[in-house]
């Protein structure tokens, strides 16, 4: 039996926007394979377990946006991207996106039994904030699957350092949304990391996700409205794309 899994995540920051940062990086992993792609090839790709053999990037020349495509551990990544606003984290610091990820393979092999993990991270965020907010929404879900997002900051200002948990949203198993706040004690400059996981349906049935996620400092009341508006716009864009 074949299993096909699609992951769709909406952009949270316009891809046409150019930011000063080129220090952002995107890691895609499944099972023992992992690959890290740096923005505009500012650093060499890092391969763990041969994970980079089937992946290429950064395919987007815009600074602050990292775009990856290819295959890893049976997953086919047609469009996985993240956008960073470093050094600012208002109204959104990081948005992590995986527009299309598919899994086709016999049960018990590769991606049919292993979750896909996508991490997006950047450094040099400032100023220090009393706390942060992360939002995650599932805009569409068919089949039996679950997805979660965790956000972290680190005063070590190191990529992918998950020192202090800001919050976790999920696991979500249906169309729904949530936010989490936390992460007291940041000292500028600090790094931010979004970590999203997508479960395979080990029964062999197809599952498809549509999601949107981001992290920022806890905004002023007016900016809270903007934060919610971004989620609504992402949902609308996803639905138009699917249509």
C-alpha positions as a Markdown table, in Angstrom:
| # | Residue | x | y | z |
|---|---|---|---|---|
| 1 | Unk | 0.0 | 0.0 | 0.0 |
| 2 | Unk | 1.2 | 3.5 | -0.8 |
| 3 | Unk | 1.0 | 6.4 | 1.6 |
| 4 | Unk | 0.8 | 10.0 | 0.4 |
| 5 | Unk | 1.2 | 12.9 | 2.8 |
| 6 | Unk | 1.0 | 16.6 | 2.0 |
| 7 | Unk | 2.0 | 19.5 | 4.3 |
| 8 | Unk | 0.9 | 23.0 | 3.5 |
| 9 | Unk | 1.9 | 26.0 | 5.6 |
| 10 | Unk | 1.0 | 29.6 | 4.9 |
| 11 | Unk | 3.5 | 32.4 | 4.7 |
| 12 | Unk | 3.3 | 34.8 | 7.6 |
| 13 | Unk | 5.5 | 37.6 | 6.2 |
| 14 | Unk | 5.4 | 38.8 | 2.6 |
| 15 | Unk | 8.1 | 37.1 | 0.5 |
| 16 | Unk | 8.5 | 40.4 | -1.4 |
| 17 | Unk | 9.9 | 42.1 | 1.7 |
| 18 | Unk | 13.6 | 42.3 | 2.0 |
| 19 | Unk | 15.3 | 42.2 | 5.4 |
| 20 | Unk | 18.8 | 43.0 | 6.5 |
| 21 | Unk | 19.5 | 39.5 | 7.9 |
| 22 | Unk | 21.2 | 36.6 | 6.0 |
| 23 | Unk | 22.0 | 34.6 | 9.1 |
| 24 | Unk | 18.7 | 32.7 | 9.1 |
| 25 | Unk | 18.8 | 29.0 | 8.4 |
| 26 | Unk | 16.3 | 26.1 | 7.8 |
| 27 | Unk | 16.7 | 22.5 | 8.9 |
| 28 | Unk | 14.7 | 19.7 | 7.6 |
| 29 | Unk | 15.0 | 16.2 | 9.2 |
| 30 | Unk | 13.3 | 12.8 | 9.3 |
| 31 | Unk | 14.6 | 9.8 | 11.1 |
| 32 | Unk | 18.4 | 9.9 | 11.2 |
| 33 | Unk | 18.7 | 12.2 | 8.2 |
| 34 | Unk | 19.0 | 16.0 | 8.5 |
| 35 | Unk | 20.0 | 19.0 | 6.3 |
| 36 | Unk | 20.5 | 22.6 | 7.2 |
| 37 | Unk | 20.3 | 25.3 | 4.4 |
| 38 | Unk | 21.5 | 28.8 | 5.0 |
| 39 | Unk | 20.0 | 32.0 | 3.6 |
| 40 | Unk | 21.6 | 32.9 | 0.2 |
| 41 | Unk | 24.3 | 30.2 | 0.8 |
| 42 | Unk | 25.9 | 32.5 | 3.3 |
| 43 | Unk | 27.4 | 29.3 | 4.9 |
| 44 | Unk | 27.9 | 25.9 | 3.5 |
| 45 | Unk | 25.2 | 23.3 | 3.8 |
| 46 | Unk | 25.5 | 21.0 | 6.8 |
| 47 | Unk | 24.7 | 17.3 | 6.2 |
| 48 | Unk | 24.0 | 14.8 | 9.0 |
| 49 | Unk | 23.3 | 11.3 | 7.8 |
| 50 | Unk | 23.4 | 12.2 | 4.2 |
| 51 | Unk | 20.2 | 14.4 | 4.5 |
| 52 | Unk | 21.4 | 17.1 | 2.1 |
| 53 | Unk | 22.0 | 14.6 | -0.8 |
| 54 | Unk | 18.5 | 15.2 | -2.1 |
| 55 | Unk | 17.8 | 18.8 | -1.0 |
| 56 | Unk | 18.8 | 22.0 | -2.7 |
| 57 | Unk | 18.6 | 25.6 | -1.5 |
| 58 | Unk | 18.6 | 28.5 | -0.8 |
| 59 | Unk | 16.4 | 28.9 | -3.9 |
| 60 | Unk | 15.1 | 32.4 | -3.0 |
| 61 | Unk | 17.5 | 35.3 | -3.6 |
| 62 | Unk | 15.6 | 37.6 | -1.1 |
| 63 | Unk | 17.6 | 38.2 | 2.1 |
| 64 | Unk | 15.7 | 37.0 | 5.1 |
| 65 | Unk | 13.9 | 34.2 | 3.3 |
| 66 | Unk | 15.3 | 30.7 | 3.0 |
| 67 | Unk | 13.7 | 28.3 | 0.5 |
| 68 | Unk | 14.5 | 24.6 | 0.1 |
| 69 | Unk | 13.2 | 21.8 | -2.2 |
| 70 | Unk | 14.1 | 18.2 | -2.8 |
| 71 | Unk | 13.8 | 14.8 | -1.0 |
| 72 | Unk | 14.8 | 13.5 | 2.4 |
| 73 | Unk | 14.1 | 10.1 | 4.0 |
| 74 | Unk | 11.2 | 9.4 | 1.5 |
| 75 | Unk | 9.7 | 12.9 | 2.0 |
| 76 | Unk | 9.5 | 15.0 | -1.1 |
| 77 | Unk | 9.8 | 18.7 | -0.3 |
| 78 | Unk | 8.5 | 20.9 | -3.1 |
| 79 | Unk | 8.5 | 24.2 | -1.2 |
| 80 | Unk | 9.8 | 24.6 | 2.3 |
| 81 | Unk | 10.6 | 28.1 | 3.4 |
| 82 | Unk | 11.0 | 30.5 | 6.3 |
| 83 | Unk | 11.1 | 34.3 | 6.6 |
| 84 | Unk | 13.0 | 36.3 | 9.3 |
| 85 | Unk | 12.7 | 39.9 | 10.3 |
| 86 | Unk | 15.8 | 40.0 | 12.5 |
| 87 | Unk | 16.9 | 42.1 | 14.3 |
| 88 | Unk | 13.2 | 43.1 | 14.8 |
| 89 | Unk | 10.6 | 40.7 | 16.3 |
| 90 | Unk | 7.6 | 43.1 | 15.9 |
| 91 | Unk | 5.0 | 42.4 | 14.6 |
| 92 | Unk | 6.5 | 39.0 | 13.7 |
| 93 | Unk | 10.1 | 37.8 | 14.2 |
| 94 | Unk | 10.0 | 34.4 | 12.4 |
| 95 | Unk | 7.6 | 32.7 | 10.1 |
| 96 | Unk | 8.3 | 29.0 | 9.2 |
| 97 | Unk | 6.5 | 27.6 | 6.2 |
| 98 | Unk | 6.4 | 24.2 | 4.4 |
| 99 | Unk | 4.1 | 24.8 | 1.4 |
| 100 | Unk | 4.3 | 21.2 | 0.0 |
| 101 | Unk | 5.8 | 18.1 | 1.5 |
| 102 | Unk | 4.7 | 14.7 | 0.3 |
| 103 | Unk | 5.4 | 11.1 | 1.4 |
| 104 | Unk | 4.9 | 8.1 | -0.9 |
| 105 | Unk | 6.3 | 4.7 | 0.2 |
| 106 | Unk | 5.5 | 1.2 | 1.4 |
| 107 | Unk | 4.3 | 0.9 | 4.9 |
| 108 | Unk | 7.2 | 0.5 | 7.4 |
| 109 | Unk | 9.7 | 2.2 | 5.1 |
| 110 | Unk | 11.2 | 5.7 | 5.6 |
| 111 | Unk | 8.7 | 8.5 | 5.8 |
| 112 | Unk | 5.7 | 6.2 | 6.3 |
| 113 | Unk | 6.8 | 5.6 | 9.9 |
| 114 | Unk | 8.9 | 8.7 | 10.6 |
| 115 | Unk | 7.7 | 12.3 | 11.4 |
| 116 | Unk | 8.9 | 15.2 | 9.4 |
| 117 | Unk | 10.6 | 18.0 | 11.5 |
| 118 | Unk | 11.1 | 21.5 | 10.2 |
| 119 | Unk | 13.1 | 24.1 | 12.2 |
| 120 | Unk | 13.6 | 27.7 | 11.2 |
| 121 | Unk | 16.0 | 29.9 | 13.2 |
| 122 | Unk | 17.8 | 33.2 | 13.2 |
| 123 | Unk | 20.1 | 35.2 | 15.5 |
| 124 | Unk | 20.7 | 38.8 | 16.6 |
| 125 | Unk | 17.2 | 39.7 | 17.7 |
| 126 | Unk | 16.8 | 42.8 | 20.0 |
| 127 | Unk | 15.8 | 44.5 | 22.2 |
| 128 | Unk | 15.2 | 42.1 | 25.1 |
| 129 | Unk | 11.5 | 41.4 | 25.7 |
| 130 | Unk | 9.6 | 40.5 | 28.8 |
| 131 | Unk | 7.9 | 37.6 | 27.0 |
| 132 | Unk | 7.0 | 36.2 | 23.6 |
| 133 | Unk | 4.0 | 34.9 | 21.8 |
| 134 | Unk | 3.8 | 32.1 | 19.3 |
| 135 | Unk | 0.8 | 31.3 | 17.1 |
| 136 | Unk | 0.0 | 28.1 | 15.2 |
| 137 | Unk | -3.1 | 27.3 | 13.2 |
| 138 | Unk | -4.3 | 24.3 | 11.1 |
| 139 | Unk | -6.4 | 25.7 | 8.3 |
| 140 | Unk | -7.1 | 22.4 | 6.7 |
| 141 | Unk | -6.6 | 18.8 | 7.6 |
| 142 | Unk | -7.7 | 15.6 | 5.9 |
| 143 | Unk | -6.9 | 12.1 | 7.0 |
| 144 | Unk | -5.5 | 11.1 | 10.4 |
| 145 | Unk | -2.6 | 13.2 | 11.4 |
| 146 | Unk | -1.2 | 15.5 | 14.0 |
| 147 | Unk | 1.1 | 18.5 | 14.0 |
| 148 | Unk | 2.7 | 20.7 | 16.7 |
| 149 | Unk | 4.8 | 23.8 | 16.9 |
| 150 | Unk | 7.2 | 24.9 | 19.6 |
| 151 | Unk | 9.0 | 28.2 | 19.8 |
| 152 | Unk | 12.2 | 28.9 | 21.7 |
| 153 | Unk | 14.7 | 31.7 | 22.4 |
| 154 | Unk | 18.3 | 31.5 | 23.5 |
| 155 | Unk | 20.5 | 34.1 | 25.1 |
| 156 | Unk | 23.5 | 32.2 | 23.6 |
| 157 | Unk | 22.4 | 33.8 | 20.3 |
| 158 | Unk | 23.1 | 30.5 | 18.5 |
| 159 | Unk | 21.1 | 29.1 | 15.6 |
| 160 | Unk | 18.7 | 26.2 | 16.5 |
| 161 | Unk | 19.5 | 26.5 | 20.2 |
| 162 | Unk | 16.4 | 25.5 | 22.1 |
| 163 | Unk | 17.4 | 26.8 | 25.5 |
| 164 | Unk | 14.2 | 28.4 | 26.7 |
| 165 | Unk | 10.8 | 27.2 | 25.7 |
| 166 | Unk | 8.4 | 30.1 | 24.8 |
| 167 | Unk | 5.4 | 27.7 | 24.3 |
| 168 | Unk | 4.0 | 24.8 | 22.4 |
| 169 | Unk | 0.8 | 24.7 | 20.4 |
| 170 | Unk | -0.6 | 21.3 | 19.7 |
| 171 | Unk | -0.7 | 18.5 | 18.9 |
| 172 | Unk | -3.5 | 19.7 | 16.7 |
| 173 | Unk | -5.6 | 16.9 | 15.0 |
| 174 | Unk | -8.2 | 19.0 | 13.3 |
| 175 | Unk | -8.8 | 22.5 | 11.9 |
| 176 | Unk | -8.0 | 24.7 | 14.9 |
| 177 | Unk | -5.7 | 27.4 | 16.2 |
| 178 | Unk | -3.9 | 28.3 | 19.4 |
| 179 | Unk | -1.3 | 30.6 | 20.9 |
| 180 | Unk | 1.2 | 30.3 | 23.7 |
| 181 | Unk | 3.1 | 33.0 | 25.6 |
| 182 | Unk | 6.2 | 32.7 | 27.7 |
| 183 | Unk | 10.0 | 32.9 | 27.6 |
| 184 | Unk | 10.8 | 35.4 | 30.4 |
| 185 | Unk | 14.4 | 36.5 | 30.6 |
| 186 | Unk | 15.7 | 37.3 | 27.2 |
| 187 | Unk | 18.9 | 39.3 | 26.9 |
| 188 | Unk | 19.7 | 41.0 | 23.6 |
| 189 | Unk | 21.0 | 39.8 | 21.2 |
| 190 | Unk | 19.2 | 36.4 | 21.3 |
| 191 | Unk | 18.2 | 33.8 | 18.8 |
| 192 | Unk | 14.6 | 32.6 | 18.0 |
| 193 | Unk | 13.7 | 29.1 | 16.7 |
| 194 | Unk | 10.5 | 27.6 | 15.4 |
| 195 | Unk | 10.2 | 23.8 | 15.5 |
| 196 | Unk | 7.3 | 22.2 | 13.7 |
| 197 | Unk | 6.6 | 18.5 | 13.5 |
| 198 | Unk | 4.2 | 16.5 | 11.1 |
| 199 | Unk | 3.2 | 13.0 | 11.8 |
| 200 | Unk | 2.8 | 10.3 | 9.1 |
| 201 | Unk | -0.3 | 8.2 | 9.1 |
| 202 | Unk | 1.2 | 4.8 | 9.8 |
| 203 | Unk | -2.0 | 3.0 | 8.7 |
| 204 | Unk | -1.2 | 3.8 | 5.1 |
| 205 | Unk | -4.0 | 6.3 | 4.6 |
| 206 | Unk | -3.4 | 9.7 | 3.0 |
| 207 | Unk | -3.2 | 12.8 | 5.2 |
| 208 | Unk | -2.9 | 16.5 | 4.2 |
| 209 | Unk | -2.1 | 19.5 | 6.4 |
| 210 | Unk | -2.6 | 23.2 | 5.9 |
| 211 | Unk | -0.9 | 25.3 | 8.7 |
| 212 | Unk | 0.5 | 28.7 | 9.6 |
| 213 | Unk | 3.0 | 29.5 | 12.4 |
| 214 | Unk | 5.1 | 32.4 | 13.7 |
| 215 | Unk | 6.7 | 33.9 | 16.8 |
| 216 | Unk | 7.2 | 37.5 | 18.0 |
| 217 | Unk | 7.5 | 39.5 | 21.2 |
| 218 | Unk | 4.3 | 40.1 | 23.1 |
| 219 | Unk | 2.9 | 43.1 | 21.3 |
| 220 | Unk | 1.0 | 46.1 | 22.4 |
| 221 | Unk | -2.8 | 45.8 | 22.3 |
| 222 | Unk | -3.0 | 47.4 | 18.8 |
| 223 | Unk | -0.4 | 45.0 | 17.5 |
| 224 | Unk | -2.3 | 42.0 | 18.9 |
| 225 | Unk | -5.0 | 42.9 | 16.4 |
| 226 | Unk | -2.4 | 42.9 | 13.6 |
| 227 | Unk | -1.0 | 39.5 | 14.8 |
| 228 | Unk | -4.5 | 38.1 | 14.5 |
| 229 | Unk | -5.1 | 39.8 | 11.1 |
| 230 | Unk | -1.9 | 38.1 | 9.7 |
| 231 | Unk | -3.3 | 34.7 | 10.7 |
| 232 | Unk | -6.6 | 35.5 | 9.0 |
| 233 | Unk | -4.8 | 36.7 | 5.8 |
| 234 | Unk | -2.6 | 33.6 | 5.7 |
| 235 | Unk | -5.7 | 31.4 | 6.0 |
| 236 | Unk | -7.4 | 33.3 | 3.2 |
| 237 | Unk | -4.3 | 33.0 | 0.9 |
| 238 | Unk | -4.1 | 29.3 | 1.6 |
| 239 | Unk | -7.7 | 28.7 | 0.7 |
| 240 | Unk | -7.4 | 30.7 | -2.6 |
| 241 | Unk | -4.3 | 28.7 | -3.5 |
| 242 | Unk | -6.0 | 25.4 | -2.8 |
| 243 | Unk | -9.0 | 26.6 | -4.9 |
